[in-house]
């Protein structure tokens, strides 16, 4: 008995399935919404065209409970809840375990918030200046039209 593997056995042992990545929460939510819209539309059309088929379709879709793409895990609901919690503002404030990094992150976030506020103020001033310029132009054109009308009346 030899311990050597044939070339086919070696290739088969190397081609193990790649690990599956979990499907993002946004994709799961979007696919559930789209599936629901599709299922309701098809059920209504089926009820309108041939009611027994519509009832059967409604029962099947209701029994199945909808379509939620899942990664192959034993408890996908916990994974989804954990991912949603990870997106919350509270999760962003948690400590990373490294005090220097946390201080840097907080300083950077504070600086970005200040820059955002300054930029919003700049945009407000820019809009105000544009509005004032447009208003001044409008008033100048009205004044010019009024002067022209007065000159015509004076000549007549």
C-alpha positions as a printed Julia matrix, in Angstrom:
156×3 Matrix{Float64}:
   0.0     0.0     0.0
   1.48    3.33   -0.99
   0.94    6.66    0.69
   1.28    8.58   -2.55
  -1.83   10.2    -3.94
  -2.69   10.02   -7.6
  -2.83   13.3    -9.48
  -6.67   13.24   -9.52
  -6.83   12.58   -5.76
  -4.37   15.43   -5.15
  -6.42   17.86   -7.28
  -9.64   16.8    -5.54
  -8.11   17.37   -2.12
  -6.93   20.88   -3.1
 -10.25   22.03   -4.55
 -12.12   22.37   -1.27
 -15.1    24.69   -1.45
 -14.3    28.3    -0.74
 -15.76   29.68    2.49
 -19.01   31.55    1.91
 -19.17   35.2     2.81
 -22.31   36.34    4.62
 -24.82   38.28    2.56
 -24.91   41.95    3.66
 -27.93   43.07    5.67
 -28.89   45.68    3.09
 -29.05   43.05    0.36
 -31.19   40.83    2.57
 -33.61   43.65    3.34
 -33.81   44.79   -0.29
 -34.38   41.27   -1.59
 -37.12   40.69    0.98
 -38.88   43.91   -0.04
 -38.58   43.11   -3.75
 -39.79   39.56   -3.19
 -42.78   40.85   -1.22
 -43.69   43.31   -3.97
 -43.38   40.56   -6.58
 -45.39   38.05   -4.52
 -48.23   40.49   -3.84
 -48.41   41.58   -7.48
 -48.42   38.03   -8.82
 -51.0    36.92   -6.26
 -53.35   39.79   -7.12
 -53.02   39.08  -10.84
 -53.59   35.37  -10.26
 -56.68   36.09   -8.13
 -58.02   38.34  -10.87
 -57.42   35.86  -13.7
 -58.25   32.52  -12.07
 -59.18   32.7    -8.4
 -58.31   29.09   -7.39
 -54.77   29.6    -8.66
 -54.56   32.91   -6.81
 -55.73   31.35   -3.55
 -53.27   28.47   -3.97
 -50.45   30.89   -4.71
 -51.35   33.04   -1.68
 -51.36   29.95    0.56
 -48.02   28.74   -0.79
 -46.36   32.14   -0.44
 -47.84   32.66    3.03
 -46.77   29.19    4.18
 -43.28   29.64    2.81
 -42.9    32.88    4.73
 -41.18   34.87    2.03
 -37.71   34.86    0.61
 -34.74   35.8     2.74
 -31.34   34.92    1.3
 -29.22   33.5     4.08
 -25.66   32.57    4.6
 -25.38   28.99    5.71
 -25.46   29.42    9.45
 -27.55   27.92   12.17
 -28.97   31.2    13.46
 -29.14   33.85   10.72
 -31.46   36.05   12.78
 -28.74   36.61   15.39
 -26.25   37.45   12.64
 -28.63   40.0    11.13
 -29.33   41.59   14.51
 -25.59   41.74   15.28
 -24.89   43.4    11.92
 -27.68   45.93   12.42
 -26.4    46.73   15.91
 -22.93   47.19   14.44
 -24.32   49.96   12.23
 -25.83   51.89   15.15
 -24.27   55.13   16.47
 -23.69   53.49   19.85
 -21.51   50.86   18.22
 -19.34   53.56   16.7
 -18.66   55.04   20.15
 -17.44   51.79   21.68
 -13.82   51.5    22.66
 -11.51   49.62   20.36
  -9.34   48.59   23.29
  -6.52   50.91   22.25
  -6.67   54.23   24.11
  -4.39   56.03   21.64
  -6.49   54.98   18.68
  -9.71   55.91   20.48
  -8.32   59.39   21.24
  -7.19   59.81   17.62
 -10.58   58.63   16.32
 -12.47   60.98   18.64
 -10.25   63.94   17.66
 -10.67   63.15   13.98
 -14.45   62.81   14.28
 -14.66   66.07   16.21
 -12.5    67.84   13.6
 -14.67   66.47   10.79
 -17.85   67.61   12.55
 -16.37   71.11   12.94
 -15.36   71.16    9.27
 -18.83   70.02    8.27
 -20.41   72.77   10.37
 -18.03   75.38    8.91
 -18.79   74.18    5.38
 -22.55   74.32    6.06
 -22.13   77.89    7.32
 -20.12   78.75    4.2
 -22.85   77.32    1.96
 -25.48   79.32    3.85
 -23.47   82.54    3.36
 -22.98   81.67   -0.32
 -26.73   81.12   -0.8
 -27.5    84.37    1.02
 -25.05   86.3    -1.18
 -26.51   84.76   -4.35
 -30.06   85.53   -3.22
 -29.07   89.12   -2.38
 -27.39   89.54   -5.78
 -30.48   88.2    -7.57
 -32.77   90.43   -5.51
 -30.6    93.5    -6.17
 -30.66   92.73   -9.9
 -34.44   92.37   -9.81
 -34.87   95.64   -7.94
 -32.49   97.43  -10.34
 -34.44   96.16  -13.35
 -37.73   97.3   -11.75
 -36.26  100.71  -10.99
 -34.97  101.02  -14.56
 -38.38  100.04  -15.94
 -40.09  102.57  -13.65
 -37.66  105.31  -14.77
 -38.28  104.47  -18.41
 -42.05  104.59  -17.84
 -41.77  107.98  -16.12
 -39.68  109.36  -18.99
 -42.26  108.14  -21.53
 -45.06  109.74  -19.52
 -43.1   112.99  -19.21
 -42.47  113.1   -22.99
 -46.07  112.4   -23.81
